[in-house]
Amino acid sequence: MRARCCSNPITQLIKINGIETDIIGLKGFPEEIYDLNVEKIDLTANASLVAFEKTIEGKVLATAKITGTYEI
């Protein structure tokens, strides 16, 4: 049984990484893992997704997708 924080939890929203979500329920966060044919890539810590995709183009040997879940 899940604990409820208020009488109407549907109206209670929080932001996680800029995305509004209800407080109670099962959450998921997908991740994609890349196997590259190079030891390292040259990107800054704040590189965009487009820059990352361009950098790994032609270097991907395999990918895997996993989704972690948690409940609040």
N, C-alpha and C positions, 0 to 999 in steps of 0.2 A: 504494500500500500504506500502511495506517495504522500508526503506531507504537503499541505497546501499553505501558502503564505497569506492568502487573503480569500475573501468570499467569491471573487470573480477573477481567477488568475489569467484569463484570456486577455483582459484589458491591461495587465501588467507586462510591460515590455522592457527588455534591456538591450544594450548594444554590445555585441561581441565582434571585434574587428570591423566595426562600422556597419554591421548587419543587425537589424532589429530582430529579436527573437523572443518568444514567450519564456517566462522564467522556469516553468516546470515542463519536463519532458525529455525525451531521448534526443540527443544532439549527435551530429556526425561531422567529422572533418576529413575530407579526402586528401590524400597525398599521392604524388607520383614520383617514383624513384627512377633514375636514369643510370644505365651502365654505359660509360663512355670509353672510347678507344684512346683517351689521353689521360695523363696523370692529374692535370689540373687545368682549369680555364681561368682566363684573365678577366675578371669582372669586379667592379666595385661593390661594396656592401649595399648600396642603394640603387643598383642596376635595375632597369625595368624588365618586365617579362619579355618584351619584344627583343631587348638586347640579349637576354639569356637565350631565347629561342634562336636568334641569329648566330650566337657564339657556339651553340652545340650542334648546329646544322651540319649534317654529314659525319658527326662523331658518335651518334647513338647506336650502340650495339643491341640494347634491349631496354624495355621499360616494364615497370610493374606499378599497379595501382592498388593502394590499400586505403581503407576507411576506418579510422578510429572512432569509437562511440563513447559517450558518457551521458549520464543522466543527472539533471539537477531538479 
